[in-house]
Amino acid sequence: MRIVSKFGGSSLADANQIRKVCDIIVSNTDRKLIVVSAPGKRFRDDIKVTDLLISLANTHLQGIDASYEFKAVINRFKSIAADLKLDDEIIDEISKDIFSKYNADSSNRGKYMDAIKASGEDNCAKIVAKYLNTIGYDAEYINPGSAGLVLSDEFGNASVLPESYDNLSRLNDNPSIKIFPGFFGYSIHGDIVTLPRGGSDVTGSILAAAVSADIYENFTDVDSVFSVNPNLVKNPAPINDLTYKEMRELSYAGFSVFHEEALTPVYYKGIPVHIKNTNNPEAKGTKIHKDITIEGRNPVTGIAGDKGFSSIYIRKYLMNREIGFTRKVLQILEEESIPYEHIPSGIDDISIILRKKFLTADTERKIVKRIKKLGTDEVYVTHNQALVMIVGEGCLDTTETFAKASRAFADNNILVKMVNQGSSTVSIMFGMDERYYEEAIVALYKAFYA
C-alpha cells in the first residue's frame, strides 16, 4: 500500500509533538511520503511560526530593523531542535537559510514575502528528517524544487502546473522516508511561490495524486470531522464517512478542516482521504470517499454556515423577456473585479449574493449606478447576510428533510429570506440576516440529530 501523510501545524508545534508525528510515521512502513506544515501554536495565545515569519517580512519591508522578529523565529526552531537533542549543525543551517532570505532583494514585495513565509515549512521538514535519522531511520528532506513541484508565477496564490505530476511521480522510486515541506513550490523562473494559506493540504493532495497513493492521510488535532461546529453545539456527532461532494459543500459553508479546493487533485484520481488525530492516532477519524452507500445514513451529514455576505437586489418588469439582461449585470461585476456566489431569481427580479469583503463603499456606489442605467425599476444592496447549509448525499431524496428544516426555523422564529435547493444535489442553502446565524445552525442540528 502507498500512503501519503500530511501533518498540520498543531501536530508539529514543539518537540513533543514532533516525536508523536515520527512515532506515527514509523509505525507503518507504508508511510514513505510525508508532508509537513510549519510549527503551529503550542498553546492558545502562542504565535504560529508562519505568522512570526510574516511579521519578520512586514517589518523589514517597512524599512524597520527586524532583528527582534528574526530572533523570535530562530529561537522557536532552536528550542525545538534542542528539545529533540539535535546537534547545532541543523540550527546553523536553518539560521543561514532564513538570514539569506531576510537579506535578499525586497524590491518585489510578493516574491520577498513568499520566500520568507515558505521557510517555516521548509525548515520544519529539515528538522523532522534529521530527527528520524537520529533515531535510526532512513529519512531525507526533499526540496520541492528538486522534486519538480512547479507552480504558477503568482506570489501568494500559486496553483500547480500539469508537469508537476510527472515530475513528482519519480518519488515512488525512492525507498527512504521522504519529508516534503508543504505550502510552496517553485515557478518556472526558479522563484519560491506559495499556495494560498492552508496550502500544505494542497501539497499533500498533489503528492498523493502524483504517486497514485492508495490513501491520503491528513493528521490534525481532532478525532474526526464533526457534523456541526463544536463551538456552537456541545459534543456534536462525529462524521465517520462522507463524500468529496459533501466535504466540498461543507468547506465552502464554513468547515475549517480543509480549504475548499485542497482536495481537487485526489478527487480526480479517486484517492480516499483519512482525517486523523496526531494526539489520538487510534481514533477512527473521518474518511472521505468518491462514492458512498447512503442507505441507512442520516440524510444530513453536516450543518454549516458562514457570515459576511451582501445581496444586490435588482427588479425590472418583464426581466425574463429581456434577452441578455443577466449577462449585462454580470459583466458589470466582472469589470469591477467582483466575484459572486449565488444568483437566486424570479421572473422580474434577481438577487446576487456576494462576499461583503469584495464590496467597498465606492465600488458599491459604482455598481448600483451602472445597474440602474440598464433600465431597472429598483436596485439596492443589503449587508450583514448569512448563509446556512444542510449537506448530505441523501438530503434531497426525502421530502422530510425540507419539512424538518422549515419547522426548525418556524419554531425558533428565524426569518429565512432565500432558499436555494435546485443548484446542488447534496445541499440545501438558506439565506438570512446574520443575527439568526448561530441560532439557525443550532436549530437545524437539533432537528436532524436530536
FIDOGU-225460 format. One record per residue (C-alpha): x, y, z; residue in three letters. Coordinates in steps of 0.05 Angstrom, whole numbers, plus 5000, padded with zeros to 4 digits. Layout:
FIDOGU-225460
XYZALA
...
//
This chain:
FIDOGU-225460
500050005000MET
502450704984ARG
500651235036ILE
501851985034VAL
501252315103SER
500653055118LYS
501553345187PHE
498854035205GLY
501954585246GLY
498954375312SER
502053685302SER
508953995295LEU
508454565346ALA
514154325391ASP
519053755402ALA
513953325438ASN
509053375381GLN
514553215330ILE
516252585369ARG
508852375364LYS
509052515289VAL
515252095280CYS
512351525321ASP
506351525275ILE
510751545213ILE
515050945232VAL
509150545259SER
507150375187ASN
512450215135THR
507650435080ASP
508351155103ARG
514051365058LYS
511952055035LEU
510652565090ILE
508453285082VAL
509553775139VAL
506954465156SER
510654995195ALA
510354935271PRO
503655185297GLY
501255435364LYS
503755085427ARG
498255405469PHE
492255855459ARG
495856535458ASP
502056285423ASP
504156525354ILE
504856065294LYS
511656055260VAL
508556275195THR
505656885230ASP
512557035260LEU
515557005191LEU
510257465162ILE
511657955218SER
519157905202LEU
517958045128ALA
513058615140ASN
517658955189THR
523458925140HIS
519159165082LEU
517159775124GLN
524559955130GLY
524859795204ILE
530259375237ASP
527358675246ALA
532658365289SER
527558225344TYR
522957865296GLU
528757485266PHE
530957245335LYS
523857025352ALA
523656565291VAL
530656275302ILE
529256175377ASN
523055775360ARG
526855295315PHE
532655285364LYS
528055075421SER
525154505380ILE
532054255358ALA
534854295428ALA
528953905458ASP
529953375404LEU
537353345423LYS
539553515352LEU
546553795341ASP
548054525328ASP
549254385254GLU
541754375238ILE
540555045274ILE
546455355237ASP
543555115172GLU
536655395189ILE
539456065213SER
543556155150LYS
537555985106ASP
532856475139ILE
538257015144PHE
539656965070SER
532357035053LYS
531557615102TYR
537357985069ASN
535157834998ALA
532758364948ASP
525958604972SER
524159054913SER
518958544892ASN
514558514954ARG
510757884935GLY
517057504917LYS
520557704981TYR
514557535025MET
513656844993ASP
520956665004ALA
520456855077ILE
513756515090LYS
515955865058ALA
521855795105SER
517255555161GLY
515154925126GLU
521954835092ASP
526054845156ASN
520954435196CYS
521753885143ALA
529353905154LYS
528453825229ILE
523553235222VAL
528252875173ALA
534252995218LYS
530552735280TYR
528452095243LEU
535851995224ASN
538052065297THR
533151525320ILE
535651045267GLY
531151125205TYR
532951245133ASP
529551915121ALA
531252515079GLU
528853225068TYR
526153334998ILE
526654024967ASN
520354174926PRO
524454494870GLY
529053894863SER
523053434864ALA
519653824808GLY
513754164842LEU
512654724791VAL
507455254808LEU
504555844770SER
508256504776ASP
503156804825GLU
506257004891PHE
501756824950GLY
496456494905ASN
500155984862ALA
497055364831SER
500254724808VAL
502454644736LEU
500953984700PRO
508253774691GLU
508953734766SER
505253074769TYR
510152704723ASP
516053014759ASN
513552824828LEU
511652114807SER
519051954809ARG
518851994885LEU
516051284882ASN
522951044862ASP
526051284927ASN
525450764984PRO
527151235041SER
522151615084ILE
521452275047LYS
519852915086ILE
516853425039PHE
515254145061PRO
508254375046GLY
505555055023PHE
510555234969PHE
513955034905GLY
517955384851TYR
515855784789SER
518755624721ILE
523456214734HIS
526155874796GLY
522756334847ASP
519556074911ILE
512056154905VAL
506855964957THR
499955654951LEU
494056004984PRO
494255975060ARG
492855275083GLY
496855045023GLY
500254465058SER
493754085050ASP
494154234975VAL
501353994973THR
499353335005GLY
493753254956SER
498253394897ILE
503452894920LEU
498152364934ALA
495552444863ALA
502552454833ALA
504751804864VAL
497851474857SER
497251364932ALA
492350864959ASP
490451345014ILE
491952065033TYR
492352155109GLU
491352845138ASN
493352895211PHE
490553465253THR
488653575326ASP
481453305328VAL
478952585328ASP
474352705269SER
470453195228VAL
464153385267PHE
457153465239SER
456854185265VAL
461554695294ASN
463254445365PRO
463655175388ASN
456155225376LEU
453854535397VAL
456854145455LYS
459353445438ASN
456653425366PRO
456052775328ALA
462452565291PRO
462352435217ILE
465551755203ASN
464851765127ASP
462952285076LEU
463952415002THR
468252914966TYR
462053294945LYS
459653345017GLU
466453575041MET
466854094986ARG
460054375005GLU
461654375079LEU
468454705068SER
465155245027TYR
459955355081ALA
465055465136GLY
468154795157PHE
475454945171SER
478254235163VAL
480354355091PHE
480854945044HIS
475154834995GLU
479954704936GLU
485054284974ALA
482353604953LEU
481853744879THR
487953314858PRO
485852694898VAL
478552794877TYR
480352704804TYR
484552084820LYS
479151784865GLY
484051724924ILE
480651664992PRO
482552155047VAL
483151965120HIS
482952525172ILE
486252305237LYS
488552595303ASN
496052635317THR
494652635392ASN
490052035387ASN
492051635325PRO
487951035346GLU
481451425339ALA
477151235280LYS
477651905246GLY
473652115184THR
474351815115LYS
472652195051ILE
470651764992HIS
468751894920LYS
462351494928ASP
458651234988ILE
452650805004THR
447351265033ILE
442450725055GLU
441550755130GLY
445251415138ARG
442552045167ASN
440552435104PRO
444153045133VAL
451552925140THR
453353615166GLY
450754315180ILE
454954935168ALA
454555665153GLY
458356305142ASP
457257045152LYS
459757665116GLY
455257645054PHE
451758205018SER
445958174968SER
444758624908ILE
437258614894TYR
435158804824ILE
427958874799ARG
425759024728LYS
418758894700TYR
418958364645LEU
426158194662MET
425057484639ASN
423357724569ARG
429658134560GLU
435057704529ILE
441957834557GLY
439958244618PHE
443357794669THR
449557764625ARG
449858524626LYS
449358534702VAL
454858014710LEU
459258384660GLN
458858984706ILE
461258564764LEU
466758274721GLU
469158964701GLU
469259174774GLU
473158534792SER
467558284838ILE
466357524843PRO
459357284861TYR
456956674899GLU
449656554881HIS
444056854838ILE
437056654862PRO
431956944813SER
424657054798GLY
421157274734ILE
422258014747ASP
427858034798ASP
434557724816ILE
438957754878SER
446457704870ILE
449757424933ILE
457057614942LEU
462057674998ARG
462058355032LYS
469658385032LYS
469658494957PHE
464759074961LEU
467759734983THR
463160344992ALA
465960654928ASP
465160014888THR
458059914914GLU
456060614890ARG
459060494822LYS
455759814813ILE
448860064834VAL
449460664788LYS
451460234729ARG
445959724740ILE
440760284744LYS
442860504675LYS
440359834649LEU
433260104659GLY
431759744724THR
425959924768ASP
429559804834GLU
436659664857VAL
439159634928TYR
444459274969VAL
443258915035THR
449158765080HIS
450358315141ASN
447457695110GLN
448956965128ALA
448456315090LEU
446855665127VAL
447054985094MET
444954285108ILE
449253785069VAL
448353055054GLY
448252584995GLU
441252365016GLY
438253025037CYS
434553134972LEU
431852434968ASP
426552535021THR
421053045030THR
422253025105GLU
428953395100THR
426054065078PHE
420053985123ALA
424453885185LYS
428654485167ALA
422554925157SER
419554705224ARG
426154845259ALA
426255555232PHE
418955685247ALA
419355415318ASP
425255875332ASN
422356495297ASN
428156505247ILE
426356905184LEU
429156595121VAL
430057065062LYS
432656585010MET
432555834996VAL
436955514943ASN
435854774933GLN
435954614859GLY
443054814843SER
446254264885SER
444753524891THR
447553474961VAL
445554114998SER
440054605014ILE
442155325028MET
438455845069PHE
439856585068GLY
438157025128MET
440457625169ASP
446957495207GLU
443257585274ARG
439956905262TYR
446456545242TYR
448356155304GLU
441256035326GLU
439555745258ALA
445355255258ILE
443555015328VAL
436154945310ALA
437854525248LEU
442554075288TYR
437153935339LYS
432253785284ALA
436653265250PHE
440852985306TYR
436553025369ALA
//
